[in-house]
Amino acid sequence: MWYVYFLQLRNGDVYVGSTNDLRHRFESHQSGYVTSTKAHLPASLKAYIVVETEANARQLERYFRSGYGKTFASKRFWRTEPAD
């Protein structure tokens, strides 16, 4: 199984990634071993999707990094609370 995952970073950005070992990959992010997220820790796991193949995971990851994909994910996978 492969996972496409969404991390909420400290600066408010959402990081999208894919892996076949979600627990290990999340620990790598939290420990600062991932260059693209280490400056914005801690991160929280917002959502993930399980897919059967690496090819599907990579394709979904690319989609969710696009403008349309980010909008879809934010509306469907987690609720963003309105600012007061």
Secondary structure by P-SEA (a helix, b strand, c coil): ccccccccccccbbbbbccccaaaaaaaaaaccccccccccccccccccccccaaaaaaaaaaaacaaaaaaaaaccccccccc
